[in-house]
Amino acid sequence: MPGPSPKPIATRPRALTMVGGRDAAGSGPEGPFETENLVETRRTRALSSPEMARVLDFVEQMESEAETVLGLKTGYREMRIMITLMRDHLEGRLTTPTSLIAGSGMSYGTANRAISDMVDRGLIARRPRTRTGKSFSLHPSAEMMAQWQDYARRIKSIVGGAFGMSARGDGNGDYFFGGSYMSARIIPPPAALAEKLPLASPLRILVHADPTFMAMHALKKQFETILGVGIESRALSIDRLRGEAITNSDRPVSRYDIVAADLPWFGEFAYQGVLLPLDDLMGATRFSFSDFHPDAVASTRHAGRQYGVPVQTTPELLQYRTDLFEEAGIGPPTTTDAVIDAARRLSGRHPGIRGIAWNGARGTPLGHTFIMVMSAFGRPVIDLRRVADGYDAEHVSGEEHRPLIDGDAARQTAEYLLRLLEVSPPNVLNMSWFERARAYARGEVAMAYGYTLLAPLHELDPGSPACGHTGYLPHPHGPQGWPIAPLGGYALGIPANLAPERIEPTWRALEVLTSSNASKLYIQNGSLVSSRFSVSADPEIFDHAALIPQVDDMIRSGVVRVWPRPPIPEIAAIIAVIGEEVHRLLSGQASLDAALAAAQNRVDRLMRDAGHY
């Protein structure tokens, strides 16, 4: 069943966007991502007449653009008010009438009248801080946020013309000057809610410990300002996260408002009543999935009902050192045989560099490796129904639950992993997601299977030997397989046992945290994944992280698929069983036949006990 064969992706390093004066690595303006000065601050000669004329035009145009685009009224120093309000919003500081008046530079009465007028014109949003409504905070409205995005792009164009900088119009720049359609593609930062969430205690979130959720945590103050409530988050590793979510479902009342779940867990979490169906909440707010990656959305459905909203989509790809491959005269390894050949040729070619890293640790990590590699040999781990572009992982019934661990594709997968052992680091059978990503980032291996979720470890670290020298491919395939990138990622859901009075406010918070505006903010603060097409199409994101839109192209072409890890209720248990039995094979404790037979029998009993056949 042939599929598309996308070209390998090669990326270049990107500087992190600064938010609140710090980058995602915690460095300030003098840190590793310090920007270059584009204009000289000192000149040894006087400006010529043409140069002075351009500066005068620039100043005049600045005033004109401010009046035209921002709708400023004469008589008030509204620009100072706007700047104070926008800066507070971006840095997560609470703005009160008193602080805004103080920052305006006007007298109390004049500033108060100006602020009231801007509220009436819809530029400033007033949000009550107390139930009486006598105390309130001030925020830039969505209209003001959009106006400032437009204004900033226009000013950038004017600065470019004034100082002789060329504006790029090739689609790769920050702004296509003069193209009104581009304005709609630039996603502004999230605006503050018109009313703060009516929660008596902080919003409580249980998440995975990965770069996207770490970016969310770094933006805590900003999201607290947007939502109007405090935020408490807890980040756990993948197995501990699943265990805590299940434990939480047994409590009389949920300890968390929002829970992050790995995409394959949604069948289990829905079946066991861990999560609340979201259909009624989505209908009440007319929530749309049209902008989301469709396979990610499908992963969060069960029995026709929606249980989560994707917050990150991350395929597992083969990443490889383009510099080492070019030096050795080796082409991109698109097949499993090519991977073995390249790993053998590169392993030991340079001191301390082995061929490839992958998840070899017992249990869940190795189980994931096995079923994903098996998909590249052409078959899923259970007997899913064939469809035109692969297999149907959403509608699974009866005999389609029968395991295929004793079939040809599983045997080829096990033989491939045995061959990989010869060219892998000595500790590969203890490696999980972070260890393999770190080995690649440190330059200890020439290749690694890895989720784009952890690509920041090398893409955003100029000190990594792989920074700027990494190509990405779908899983190299076997003789009966085709290029495929198994879908991974997380979605946010609401616990089924959440206190009823917290459900509606929590849904509003979940909408904000999964919005395109928030997704862009995560990327600007250290993440390299998204679940929305609009974010990938944003020119600022394209310029910041080329990996994101190129993965988006792979999703559109049908290479990134959910069926390698079908979201059935038993998938976590299946993965754990395979990871235990195959680890016995790779560690020399069992033969190939014995390991696969044991895994097949254990999973078969699991499916029979569940009543599937």
Buried (B, 14 or more C-beta within 10 A) or exposed (E): EEBEEBEBBBBEBBBBBBBBEBBBBEBEEEEEBEEEEEEEEEEEEEEEEEBEEBEEEBEEBBEEBBEEBBBBEEEBBBBBBBEBBBBBBBEBBBBBBEBBBEBBEBEEEBBBBBBEBBBEBEBBBBBBBEEEEEEBBBBBBBBBBBBBBBBBBBBBBBBBBBBEEEBBEEEEBBBBBEEEEBBEBBBBBBBBBEEBBEBEEBBBBBBBBBBBBBBBBBBBBBBBBBBBBBBEBBBBBBBEBBEBBBEBBEEEEBBBBBBBBBBBBBBBBBBBEBBBBBBEBBEEEEBEBEBBBEBBBBBBBBEEEBBBBBBBBBBBBBBBBBBBBEEBEBEBBBBBBBBBBBBBBBBEEBEEBBBBBBBBBBBBBBBBBBBBBBBBBBBBBBBBEEEEEBBBBBEBEEEBBBBBBBBBBBBBBBBBBEBBBEBBBEEBBEBBBBBBBBBBBBBBBBBBBBBBBBBBBBBBBEEBBBBBBBBBBBBBBBEEBBBBBBBBBBBBBBBBBBEEEBBEBBBBBBBBBBBBBBBBBBBBBBBBBBBBBBBBBBBBBBBBBBBBBBBBBBBEBBBBBBBBBBBBBBBBBBBBBBBBBBBBBBEEEBEBEEBBBBBBBBBBEBBEEBEBE
